[in-house]
């Protein structure tokens, strides 16, 4: 099993942006998380 990197997008982003990091971390599983909230904290 590969080590994992958890990607939490910024405001206005989406979990699919994690695909950008697949090429930067080829030995890891990059997992995108959709974080939805209306306040920044």
N, C-alpha and C positions, 0 to 999 in steps of 0.2 A: 504494500500500500504506500502511496506517495504521501509526503507531508503536504499539508494544505495551507493556503494563504486565503484569508477571508477579506474580500473587498466590499466595503460599505461605501456606496456612492455619496457624493455631495448633493447639495440642494439643487433640484432640477435635473438630476442625473437618473440613471437606471442601472439595474444589476447587470445588464448585458455589457456594460462598459468593462467588465472584468476580462473580457476576451482580449483586450489590448495587452494585458499583463501575461498572457499565456506564453508569448514569445520571449518575454523578459525572465520568466521563471519556468523553463522547460522541464525541470525535475520536480515540480510541485503541481498540485491540483489547485487551480485558482477558482474560488467559489464566490459568486456575486450574491449579495444580500440586498433586497429591496427594503430600505429603511424609510418608512413613511410616518411623518409627524408634522405638526404645524408650528412647533416651537423648536428653537435650536438647542435646547438643553434637555 
